Structure formats: C-alpha cells, structure tokens
Amino acid sequence: MANIDVRLSLHADNNLNGRRIVFRRGGIAIRDFDAFRFNDQLSSFRLRNVVNSNDVTMILFADNNFRGATRVYRGNTVVNDLGDFNDQASSLIVVGRRLNDNQVARIISTRRPPLGILFVRS
C-alpha cells in the first residue's frame, strides 16, 4: 500500500528549522496537534512519497478535529513558509495517494480521514 511510502517532516520555524516532528512510515491523521505539543506552531514542512512523487496528499486544518480553514498539498512538496497559515494548523490528514478535489471535499465535510492510515486522537 502506498501509505507506507509517505514521509512527513513538520517544523516550528520557517525554512525547515526549529522544533521538528518526523513521520517516516505512512499516512497519518492527527486530530489535535496538542498530542505532540505542536498546536499552532507549524511554519514549514516537507512532504513526500519515496516511491511515486505524485502519490501523496496532505490537508492542513486551522482547528482541531479536522475543522476550520484548510490548505491542501498534493505531490512531493517543500513549503519553507506557510505565509498566512503560519502558526495556524491544529490538525492534519496525510495519505499516500493523490486525492482529487471531490475526495478532499468529502474529507473536509465529514471530518473523517480515509481508512488505512494511523489515526492520532489526542
């Protein structure tokens, strides 16, 4: 399954600096960044699928429980500065496939991550 090929590195400062949280083995849904004492601290990140660079999607949410404003990233991505979303993220969903707009909209409206990924409740 493609989820095992996903890598994610979250950083508290711009340009991939500062406190870092790394996920090396798959898709993940984090309901509340407080589980990692990282709420409203995300400033930059590196997202990738080591096998197929197009097969990864991340949805960032401004509020916990997959609520609030969102940002969607597809494919291998490095974001050095989240701009107006800096220090705003409180939850996220990452999957090892490229989700289309309808799939992303369904996740946002139901607030439920897809099956087959690690789910961190709090």
N, C-alpha and C positions, 0 to 999 in steps of 0.2 A: 504494500500500500504506500502511496506517495507521501502520506503524512510522516513516515519515519525519516524522510529526506529533508525535512524542514529544519532550518536553523534560524534563530532569532536572538539578537543582542539588543537590549534596551539600555539607554544611557540617560543619566540625570542631567548631563550638560550637553551643550552643542558640540558638533564635530566628533561625536562618539567618545566623549570624555566624561569624567565624573563617575559616580557610582554606576555599576553595570550589573545587569541580570542577564544570564545567558541560558537559552533553551536549545539543546543540541539534538534532540531525538524525536521531533514530531510536532504535530499540530497541537494547539492548546487554546483553551477558553479560560480566561481569568475574569471571574465575576466582580472582583473587587481588588484593586491593586494594594489595598491595605494588608492583604495576605502576605505581601512582600515588603511592607512599609515603603511603598513606592507611589502612593496615591498623589496625583497632581505634581509628579516630578519628571515625567518623560519629556526629554528635549530633543533626542536624536535616536536613531535605530538603524540596524542592518537586518534585512530580511532576505532569506534566500532558500531556494530548493537546490540541493547539491547535485541532483540528477537531471532535472529539467527546469531551467531557469524561469520558464513561464508558469509553471505549476505551483503557484503559491499565492494566497490572498490573505490580507490582514485587514480587519475592521477595527479601528480605534473608536471608543466611545468616551464622551466627556463625563458621563456619570456611571456609577457602579450599576450592576445588574443589566448591563448592555442597553443603557438608556442615554438620552441626550444627543447632542451633536455628534456627528460621525465623520471620520476620514477613512477612505478605502484605498488600499495599495495593492497592486497586482504585479506579479513577476518579481524577480530579484531586484531589490530596492535598497539604496542607502539614502537616508534622509539626515542631513547634518544639522538641520534647524527646522523645527516644526512650525515656525512662524507664529501665526495667530492661535495655533493649537498647542504652543509650548506650555508645559506645566499644566495641561488641562485634562489629560487622559486619566480615566479611573477604571476602565475595563477594556478588554480586547478579545478578539477571536482570530485565530490563525489556522488556516487549513492548507494542506498540501495539494491543492488543485486550484485552477483558475475559475473562480466563481463569476458567473455572468451577473448583469445588473438585476435580473429578476430574483436570482438566488440570494444576492446581497439584500435586496429589499425585503425578502421573506424573513431572513435572519433578523433584520432591524425591526420589522413589525411584530414578530413573535417573541423576540428577545431570547431565542433558543439557538444554541450552536448546533452545527451538524453532528451526527454520530461519528464515533471512531476517533475522537481526539481527547486528550487529557482535559478534564474539567476541574478547575480550582475554584471552589466555592467561597472560601474565606480563610 
